[in-house]
Amino acid sequence: MHLDPRKPMTNALRDHIGFHADALKLGERRGAILASNIAQAATPGYKARDIDFAAELARKSGMGQLAGTHPLHLTAPVTPDGGPGYRVPTSASLDGNTVEPAIEQIKFAESALRQQASLTFLNRRISGLMSAIRGE
């Protein structure tokens, strides 16, 4: 890691680990939304919600909007302010509930894997900083 001597140490540290910290916070938020969807699977009229993790992370980190690699790629629903949007179901329920438990479980597992990856990367970054501080 190369630290800019013109930046205060706290800003350099934030720049070094900030992306993964943002990913953890966003992943926690998405996990809560998905868990709520799963919990409401039997509630008539409940509308499943989600956020576009990649787009929201890009917005938070200042990278701008990520482009899809194919025009048929699906994106998660999102509002202009990055809040959760409503998911369009693949098979409609007669009671108006748009939660599809299998889809929600897949999305939740995907979110958990992203959380684990962010924790691993963050741990490695912090370990690298500790080694640098100790002079190893």
N, C-alpha and C positions, 0 to 999 in steps of 0.2 A: 504494500500500500504506500502510495506517495501522498504525503500531506502537504498542502499548500501553506507555507509559513505566514502568508498574509491573512489566512482565515483563523478565527478563534478555534481552539481545540474542540469545543463542543459542536461547532458547525461541521468540522471535518469528520468527527465521529458520527454525527447524524447523517452526513452524506454517505459515509461508508456502510452503515447498517440500516439506513432509512427505508430503502426499497423493501427489504424483507420484513421490517417492522410494519410497514404499511400493508403488506400482503397478509400478515398475521391478523391485523385488525379487521381488514376487509373479509378475510376468510371466516373469522369469528362471527361477523355480522351476517354473512351469507349462510353459515351453518345454522344460526338461530332462525333465519327465515325458512330454510328448508325443514328444520325440525318442527316449526309451527305448521307448515304444510302437511307433514306426515301426521301430526297430532290431530289435524282437522279433517282427515280423510273421510270421515263418516258424517261430517256436518253438512246438512243440505244447504246449498247456495254458497258455500265457501269457495272463494276464488284463489287458486294457487298463485304465489308470488315468487319472484326471483330477481336477481340482479345479474348483469353481465360482468362477471368477475374481471375478465381481461380488459374491457373498456374502462371500467371503473378504476382499476389499478393503473392503467395508462394515464387516465385523467389525474389521479392523485399524484403520480410521479412526474407529471409534466411531459410525458412522451407523446401526448396527443392520441387521437383515435387510431386503433389498430385496424388494418385492412384485412378482410377475409381473402383467402387464397382461391376461392371458387364462389361464383355467384349463388350457388345453391346452398352454401353453408348457412346453418341456422344460427341466429343470435338469441341470447336470452333477452327477455323484455327488460326495458330500463326506461326510466323517465329522464327528461333532459337534465335534471339536477343530480342524476346518478342514483336516485332512490329506486326501490323495487317496483317493478311493473308486474302486470298480470300475465301469466303464462297461458298460451293458447293450447288447449288439450288436443291430443291426437284422436281420442275417442270421447265424445261428449257423454256426460252422465245425465240420466233422466231427472235427477233432483237438483241440477244446476251446479253441483260441486265439480270443480275442474282439477282436483288433485288426482293424480294417477300414481298410486303408491310405488309401483315398480320404477317409474321415472324418477320420483322423488328420492328413492333409495339409491339409485345410481348417481344422481346429482349430489346427494349427501356424501357418498363414498368418495366421489371425485373431489369434493371440497375437503374432506378429511385428508386425502392424499396430498393435496396442495398445501394444507396446513403443515403436514409432516415434512414436506420438502422445504418449506420456508423456515421451519424450526431447525432443520439440519443445516441449511445454508447460513442462517443467523448464528448458530452455534460455531460453525467453522470460522466465520468472520470474527467472532469474539475471541475464539481460541487463537487465531492469527494475531489479533491485537495484543492479547496477553503475552504471547511469545515475543512480540516486538518490544513490549514494555520490559520484559525480563531480559531482553538482549539475547535471546536464543536464535 
